[in-house]
Amino acid sequence: MKNISWSKIVVGILVTFVVFILTLVIWMALSPQSLYEEDYYERGENYAVQMKGELLGKNVTLDLDKESRELKVSFDKLGYVKSVRMICLSNQSQDKEIKMSNKILKPEVYLNLKGLQSGLWIIEIYGNSGNDSFY
């Protein structure tokens, strides 16, 4: 059995460490992840608009009639619904989005929910009440 000197062991450990560090440097340099967003300011503006829409959405009242399975959307001013997004929490394939083409101002709008299976749903409604958009 051949004796290995301590100096060879230390050199081997240092070479392994340098190879490890170089591997990390190359991996980080080739990684496509960035620490900034290209559209950072646009996202901030959209977020402010969405927050304003959510605040205005508090002036919209929703009433569900379980027998007829209709959702009544009542506005504090005259308004209309642009789109309705229905998200089923138990079955993602049941998710639906309805774009409304009728933009006639009314005090309330009825949405038919007869095609929905029973379960827990999240319903997002986009529309206008007066001159303001709500969410």
N, CA and C atoms as a LAMMPS dump frame, in Angstrom:
ITEM: TIMESTEP
0
ITEM: NUMBER OF ATOMS
405
ITEM: BOX BOUNDS ff ff ff
-5.0000000000000000e+02 5.0000000000000000e+02
-5.0000000000000000e+02 5.0000000000000000e+02
-5.0000000000000000e+02 5.0000000000000000e+02
ITEM: ATOMS id mol type element x y z
1 1 1 N 0.825 -1.177 0
2 1 2 C 0 0 0
3 1 3 C 0.87 1.241 0
4 2 1 N 0.511 2.177 -0.81
5 2 2 C 1.32 3.361 -0.998
6 2 3 C 0.858 4.45 -0.037
7 3 1 N 1.787 5.166 0.534
8 3 2 C 1.455 6.281 1.42
9 3 3 C 1.096 7.511 0.599
10 4 1 N -0.021 8.142 1.002
11 4 2 C -0.431 9.383 0.355
12 4 3 C -0.118 10.51 1.335
13 5 1 N 0.603 11.506 0.86
14 5 2 C 0.988 12.597 1.743
15 5 3 C -0.177 13.568 1.935
16 6 1 N -0.143 14.297 3.011
17 6 2 C -1.186 15.278 3.336
18 6 3 C -1.265 16.39 2.296
19 7 1 N -0.153 16.716 1.718
20 7 2 C -0.157 17.798 0.728
21 7 3 C -0.978 17.405 -0.507
22 8 1 N -0.923 16.138 -0.904
23 8 2 C -1.719 15.697 -2.05
24 8 3 C -3.214 15.713 -1.707
25 9 1 N -3.563 15.381 -0.484
26 9 2 C -4.967 15.393 -0.064
27 9 3 C -5.502 16.829 -0.061
28 10 1 N -4.712 17.781 0.45
29 10 2 C -5.126 19.18 0.5
30 10 3 C -5.28 19.728 -0.92
31 11 1 N -4.355 19.419 -1.806
32 11 2 C -4.441 19.877 -3.191
33 11 3 C -5.679 19.274 -3.855
34 12 1 N -5.968 18.013 -3.61
35 12 2 C -7.157 17.369 -4.175
36 12 3 C -8.439 18.028 -3.686
37 13 1 N -8.517 18.362 -2.4
38 13 2 C -9.691 19.041 -1.844
39 13 3 C -9.836 20.427 -2.461
40 14 1 N -8.769 21.166 -2.611
41 14 2 C -8.817 22.499 -3.212
42 14 3 C -9.258 22.436 -4.677
43 15 1 N -8.75 21.481 -5.433
44 15 2 C -9.14 21.333 -6.83
45 15 3 C -10.637 20.994 -6.919
46 16 1 N -11.117 20.109 -6.065
47 16 2 C -12.541 19.76 -6.051
48 16 3 C -13.389 20.982 -5.718
49 17 1 N -12.953 21.777 -4.755
50 17 2 C -13.685 22.978 -4.366
51 17 3 C -13.738 23.984 -5.517
52 18 1 N -12.627 24.208 -6.198
53 18 2 C -12.565 25.142 -7.32
54 18 3 C -13.474 24.66 -8.458
55 19 1 N -13.485 23.384 -8.745
56 19 2 C -14.364 22.838 -9.79
57 19 3 C -15.831 23.043 -9.397
58 20 1 N -16.161 22.84 -8.125
59 20 2 C -17.521 23.052 -7.634
60 20 3 C -17.943 24.517 -7.813
61 21 1 N -17.091 25.451 -7.424
62 21 2 C -17.387 26.878 -7.547
63 21 3 C -17.538 27.263 -9.019
64 22 1 N -16.675 26.789 -9.888
65 22 2 C -16.777 27.095 -11.317
66 22 3 C -18.068 26.522 -11.916
67 23 1 N -18.465 25.346 -11.469
68 23 2 C -19.733 24.762 -11.927
69 23 3 C -20.905 25.654 -11.531
70 24 1 N -20.915 26.157 -10.299
71 24 2 C -21.98 27.059 -9.855
72 24 3 C -21.988 28.358 -10.647
73 25 1 N -20.808 28.914 -10.924
74 25 2 C -20.726 30.157 -11.686
75 25 3 C -21.279 29.961 -13.1
76 26 1 N -20.913 28.882 -13.754
77 26 2 C -21.408 28.616 -15.105
78 26 3 C -22.908 28.385 -15.081
79 27 1 N -23.395 27.642 -14.107
80 27 2 C -24.836 27.369 -13.994
81 27 3 C -25.623 28.659 -13.785
82 28 1 N -25.131 29.552 -12.936
83 28 2 C -25.822 30.821 -12.688
84 28 3 C -25.761 31.728 -13.917
85 29 1 N -24.667 31.709 -14.645
86 29 2 C -24.534 32.564 -15.823
87 29 3 C -25.468 32.118 -16.951
88 30 1 N -25.707 30.835 -17.061
89 30 2 C -26.56 30.317 -18.129
90 30 3 C -28.027 30.232 -17.733
91 31 1 N -28.336 30.495 -16.482
92 31 2 C -29.722 30.415 -16.01
93 31 3 C -30.525 31.599 -16.553
94 32 1 N -31.739 31.349 -17.098
95 32 2 C -32.527 32.434 -17.688
96 32 3 C -33.292 33.266 -16.665
97 33 1 N -33.218 32.926 -15.404
98 33 2 C -33.971 33.656 -14.387
99 33 3 C -33.348 35.027 -14.154
100 34 1 N -34.232 36.018 -14.055
101 34 2 C -33.761 37.372 -13.789
102 34 3 C -34.404 37.879 -12.512
103 35 1 N -33.827 38.882 -11.945
104 35 2 C -34.33 39.429 -10.685
105 35 3 C -35.23 40.631 -10.902
106 36 1 N -35.567 40.938 -12.129
107 36 2 C -36.431 42.072 -12.399
108 36 3 C -37.458 41.681 -13.463
109 37 1 N -38.548 42.395 -13.499
110 37 2 C -39.607 42.163 -14.483
111 37 3 C -39.497 43.23 -15.568
112 38 1 N -39.696 42.823 -16.804
113 38 2 C -39.642 43.766 -17.917
114 38 3 C -40.777 44.784 -17.85
115 39 1 N -41.965 44.329 -17.416
116 39 2 C -43.145 45.205 -17.385
117 39 3 C -43.542 45.541 -15.942
118 40 1 N -42.552 45.831 -15.111
119 40 2 C -42.793 46.091 -13.69
120 40 3 C -43.755 47.26 -13.476
121 41 1 N -43.554 48.36 -14.159
122 41 2 C -44.385 49.55 -13.95
123 41 3 C -45.793 49.349 -14.509
124 42 1 N -45.894 48.645 -15.635
125 42 2 C -47.221 48.365 -16.199
126 42 3 C -48.028 47.482 -15.248
127 43 1 N -47.379 46.5 -14.65
128 43 2 C -48.064 45.636 -13.683
129 43 3 C -48.529 46.441 -12.478
130 44 1 N -47.73 47.386 -12.049
131 44 2 C -48.121 48.238 -10.928
132 44 3 C -49.327 49.084 -11.263
133 45 1 N -49.372 49.615 -12.474
134 45 2 C -50.527 50.403 -12.899
135 45 3 C -51.77 49.533 -12.98
136 46 1 N -51.635 48.319 -13.531
137 46 2 C -52.776 47.415 -13.607
138 46 3 C -53.251 47.014 -12.216
139 47 1 N -52.334 46.854 -11.299
140 47 2 C -52.709 46.485 -9.939
141 47 3 C -53.518 47.602 -9.286
142 48 1 N -53.111 48.852 -9.52
143 48 2 C -53.854 49.986 -8.957
144 48 3 C -55.263 50.054 -9.538
145 49 1 N -55.397 49.794 -10.829
146 49 2 C -56.719 49.796 -11.466
147 49 3 C -57.569 48.661 -10.901
148 50 1 N -56.97 47.49 -10.719
149 50 2 C -57.707 46.349 -10.171
150 50 3 C -58.156 46.622 -8.733
151 51 1 N -57.309 47.224 -7.933
152 51 2 C -57.68 47.549 -6.548
153 51 3 C -58.825 48.553 -6.522
154 52 1 N -58.801 49.535 -7.424
155 52 2 C -59.897 50.494 -7.494
156 52 3 C -61.183 49.79 -7.899
157 53 1 N -61.086 48.852 -8.845
158 53 2 C -62.249 48.085 -9.266
159 53 3 C -62.816 47.221 -8.159
160 54 1 N -61.94 46.664 -7.322
161 54 2 C -62.41 45.857 -6.192
162 54 3 C -63.118 46.731 -5.161
163 55 1 N -62.619 47.935 -4.95
164 55 2 C -63.298 48.848 -4.021
165 55 3 C -64.668 49.243 -4.549
166 56 1 N -64.756 49.496 -5.85
167 56 2 C -66.05 49.842 -6.448
168 56 3 C -66.99 48.639 -6.467
169 57 1 N -66.429 47.427 -6.481
170 57 2 C -67.239 46.217 -6.467
171 57 3 C -68.011 46.036 -5.177
172 58 1 N -67.603 46.724 -4.126
173 58 2 C -68.34 46.644 -2.858
174 58 3 C -69.714 47.303 -2.969
175 59 1 N -69.906 48.151 -3.979
176 59 2 C -71.196 48.805 -4.193
177 59 3 C -72.149 47.941 -5.019
178 60 1 N -71.682 46.765 -5.439
179 60 2 C -72.506 45.84 -6.222
180 60 3 C -72.963 44.724 -5.287
181 61 1 N -74.269 44.413 -5.352
182 61 2 C -74.845 43.407 -4.474
183 61 3 C -75.164 42.147 -5.267
184 62 1 N -74.837 40.986 -4.706
185 62 2 C -75.129 39.701 -5.334
186 62 3 C -76.126 38.943 -4.478
187 63 1 N -77.175 38.407 -5.118
188 63 2 C -78.164 37.576 -4.439
189 63 3 C -78.355 36.313 -5.261
190 64 1 N -78.25 35.147 -4.596
191 64 2 C -78.42 33.869 -5.275
192 64 3 C -79.785 33.291 -4.934
193 65 1 N -80.58 33.004 -5.96
194 65 2 C -81.862 32.311 -5.787
195 65 3 C -81.592 30.828 -6.034
196 66 1 N -81.61 30.031 -4.953
197 66 2 C -81.245 28.615 -5.059
198 66 3 C -82.267 27.809 -5.851
199 67 1 N -83.527 28.203 -5.812
200 67 2 C -84.55 27.438 -6.525
201 67 3 C -84.428 27.605 -8.041
202 68 1 N -84.33 28.826 -8.505
203 68 2 C -84.22 29.055 -9.949
204 68 3 C -82.773 29.034 -10.43
205 69 1 N -81.82 28.944 -9.51
206 69 2 C -80.377 28.938 -9.802
207 69 3 C -79.98 30.135 -10.655
208 70 1 N -80.439 31.307 -10.203
209 70 2 C -80.072 32.559 -10.86
210 70 3 C -79.332 33.439 -9.867
211 71 1 N -78.366 34.165 -10.385
212 71 2 C -77.605 35.118 -9.586
213 71 3 C -78.04 36.511 -9.998
214 72 1 N -78.547 37.282 -9.034
215 72 2 C -78.983 38.648 -9.314
216 72 3 C -77.858 39.602 -8.935
217 73 1 N -77.427 40.398 -9.895
218 73 2 C -76.385 41.405 -9.69
219 73 3 C -77.083 42.76 -9.671
220 74 1 N -77.063 43.423 -8.505
221 74 2 C -77.715 44.731 -8.363
222 74 3 C -76.652 45.813 -8.242
223 75 1 N -76.838 46.887 -8.982
224 75 2 C -75.893 47.998 -9.002
225 75 3 C -76.433 49.148 -8.168
226 76 1 N -75.542 49.946 -7.572
227 76 2 C -75.987 51.142 -6.851
228 76 3 C -76.408 52.232 -7.837
229 77 1 N -75.834 52.21 -9.043
230 77 2 C -76.221 53.082 -10.146
231 77 3 C -76.606 52.15 -11.292
232 78 1 N -76.975 52.686 -12.416
233 78 2 C -77.207 51.831 -13.578
234 78 3 C -75.889 51.227 -14.017
235 79 1 N -75.905 49.958 -14.443
236 79 2 C -74.672 49.306 -14.835
237 79 3 C -74.914 48.107 -15.722
238 80 1 N -73.823 47.438 -16.071
239 80 2 C -73.895 46.218 -16.862
240 80 3 C -72.714 45.32 -16.509
241 81 1 N -72.832 44.047 -16.88
242 81 2 C -71.794 43.053 -16.622
243 81 3 C -71.041 42.801 -17.923
244 82 1 N -69.685 42.912 -17.876
245 82 2 C -68.855 42.649 -19.052
246 82 3 C -68.571 41.163 -19.204
247 83 1 N -68.135 40.536 -18.099
248 83 2 C -67.817 39.114 -18.16
249 83 3 C -67.964 38.5 -16.776
250 84 1 N -68.202 37.191 -16.788
251 84 2 C -68.344 36.415 -15.551
252 84 3 C -67.403 35.232 -15.664
253 85 1 N -66.558 35.055 -14.655
254 85 2 C -65.637 33.927 -14.619
255 85 3 C -66.014 33.057 -13.437
256 86 1 N -66.316 31.783 -13.697
257 86 2 C -66.739 30.849 -12.656
258 86 3 C -65.682 29.763 -12.504
259 87 1 N -65.14 29.638 -11.3
260 87 2 C -64.059 28.702 -11.025
261 87 3 C -64.571 27.656 -10.04
262 88 1 N -64.565 26.389 -10.464
263 88 2 C -64.992 25.28 -9.612
264 88 3 C -63.77 24.782 -8.845
265 89 1 N -63.847 24.802 -7.516
266 89 2 C -62.702 24.407 -6.715
267 89 3 C -62.51 22.889 -6.664
268 90 1 N -63.555 22.125 -6.97
269 90 2 C -63.435 20.671 -6.899
270 90 3 C -63.093 20.031 -8.244
271 91 1 N -63.364 20.732 -9.355
272 91 2 C -63.129 20.145 -10.668
273 91 3 C -62.757 21.256 -11.645
274 92 1 N -61.492 21.357 -11.956
275 92 2 C -60.994 22.45 -12.794
276 92 3 C -61.561 22.402 -14.211
277 93 1 N -61.955 21.234 -14.688
278 93 2 C -62.506 21.137 -16.041
279 93 3 C -63.886 21.781 -16.148
280 94 1 N -64.525 22.089 -15.023
281 94 2 C -65.838 22.724 -15.021
282 94 3 C -65.758 24.251 -15.073
283 95 1 N -64.562 24.826 -15.013
284 95 2 C -64.406 26.279 -15.036
285 95 3 C -65.01 26.86 -16.315
286 96 1 N -65.655 28.028 -16.17
287 96 2 C -66.305 28.674 -17.308
288 96 3 C -66.049 30.17 -17.283
289 97 1 N -66.052 30.762 -18.461
290 97 2 C -65.992 32.217 -18.572
291 97 3 C -67.01 32.644 -19.616
292 98 1 N -67.84 33.599 -19.24
293 98 2 C -68.897 34.084 -20.118
294 98 3 C -68.64 35.555 -20.409
295 99 1 N -68.537 35.902 -21.686
296 99 2 C -68.403 37.299 -22.112
297 99 3 C -69.795 37.796 -22.472
298 100 1 N -70.196 38.89 -21.868
299 100 2 C -71.518 39.448 -22.12
300 100 3 C -71.411 40.49 -23.229
301 101 1 N -72.281 40.396 -24.215
302 101 2 C -72.258 41.365 -25.31
303 101 3 C -73.264 42.495 -25.078
304 102 1 N -74.244 42.282 -24.196
305 102 2 C -75.279 43.276 -23.922
306 102 3 C -74.73 44.338 -22.968
307 103 1 N -74.568 45.552 -23.437
308 103 2 C -74.029 46.626 -22.604
309 103 3 C -75.071 47.706 -22.351
310 104 1 N -76.319 47.265 -22.191
311 104 2 C -77.405 48.192 -21.877
312 104 3 C -77.405 48.424 -20.37
313 105 1 N -77.446 49.674 -19.965
314 105 2 C -77.417 50.013 -18.543
315 105 3 C -78.738 49.635 -17.886
316 106 1 N -78.645 48.867 -16.787
317 106 2 C -79.821 48.412 -16.052
318 106 3 C -79.527 48.522 -14.558
319 107 1 N -80.562 48.564 -13.704
320 107 2 C -80.313 48.582 -12.261
321 107 3 C -79.91 47.211 -11.719
322 108 1 N -80.256 46.13 -12.446
323 108 2 C -79.877 44.786 -12.021
324 108 3 C -79.809 43.853 -13.229
325 109 1 N -78.991 42.809 -13.098
326 109 2 C -78.794 41.825 -14.158
327 109 3 C -78.949 40.445 -13.535
328 110 1 N -79.598 39.527 -14.26
329 110 2 C -79.768 38.156 -13.798
330 110 3 C -78.867 37.241 -14.612
331 111 1 N -78.102 36.391 -13.904
332 111 2 C -77.217 35.43 -14.554
333 111 3 C -77.729 34.024 -14.283
334 112 1 N -77.909 33.234 -15.328
335 112 2 C -78.413 31.875 -15.211
336 112 3 C -77.26 30.934 -14.847
337 113 1 N -77.383 30.213 -13.738
338 113 2 C -76.345 29.296 -13.275
339 113 3 C -76.813 27.844 -13.327
340 114 1 N -77.792 27.525 -14.164
341 114 2 C -78.38 26.177 -14.187
342 114 3 C -77.395 25.109 -14.644
343 115 1 N -76.423 25.438 -15.454
344 115 2 C -75.49 24.438 -15.969
345 115 3 C -74.37 24.077 -15.01
346 116 1 N -74.301 24.704 -13.859
347 116 2 C -73.198 24.463 -12.936
348 116 3 C -73.503 23.274 -12.034
349 117 1 N -72.5 22.43 -11.807
350 117 2 C -72.661 21.331 -10.875
351 117 3 C -72.609 21.872 -9.447
352 118 1 N -73.159 21.135 -8.526
353 118 2 C -73.136 21.597 -7.137
354 118 3 C -71.711 21.472 -6.6
355 119 1 N -71.358 22.368 -5.727
356 119 2 C -70.017 22.376 -5.158
357 119 3 C -69.615 23.782 -4.777
358 120 1 N -68.354 23.952 -4.47
359 120 2 C -67.818 25.244 -4.062
360 120 3 C -67.263 25.96 -5.292
361 121 1 N -67.775 27.171 -5.544
362 121 2 C -67.399 27.951 -6.716
363 121 3 C -66.897 29.325 -6.297
364 122 1 N -65.991 29.847 -7.074
365 122 2 C -65.581 31.247 -6.967
366 122 3 C -66.107 31.932 -8.221
367 123 1 N -66.85 33.01 -8.039
368 123 2 C -67.414 33.728 -9.174
369 123 3 C -66.829 35.129 -9.198
370 124 1 N -66.162 35.461 -10.299
371 124 2 C -65.588 36.789 -10.491
372 124 3 C -66.412 37.507 -11.547
373 125 1 N -66.893 38.687 -11.209
374 125 2 C -67.739 39.452 -12.126
375 125 3 C -67.047 40.771 -12.453
376 126 1 N -66.905 41.05 -13.747
377 126 2 C -66.348 42.302 -14.227
378 126 3 C -67.469 43.086 -14.888
379 127 1 N -67.516 44.382 -14.646
380 127 2 C -68.559 45.177 -15.266
381 127 3 C -68.393 46.655 -15
382 128 1 N -69.441 47.411 -15.317
383 128 2 C -69.453 48.843 -15.081
384 128 3 C -70.673 49.205 -14.255
385 129 1 N -70.473 50.115 -13.341
386 129 2 C -71.556 50.7 -12.563
387 129 3 C -71.408 52.208 -12.686
388 130 1 N -72.353 52.845 -13.367
389 130 2 C -72.173 54.243 -13.701
390 130 3 C -71.083 54.355 -14.739
391 131 1 N -70.089 55.18 -14.466
392 131 2 C -68.949 55.336 -15.386
393 131 3 C -67.702 54.603 -14.908
394 132 1 N -67.829 53.844 -13.811
395 132 2 C -66.669 53.194 -13.206
396 132 3 C -66.698 51.685 -13.423
397 133 1 N -65.533 51.114 -13.682
398 133 2 C -65.418 49.658 -13.825
399 133 3 C -65.274 49.044 -12.444
400 134 1 N -65.877 47.858 -12.261
401 134 2 C -65.742 47.156 -10.985
402 134 3 C -65.306 45.735 -11.251
403 135 1 N -64.86 45.071 -10.178
404 135 2 C -64.374 43.7 -10.239
405 135 3 C -64.895 42.982 -9.026
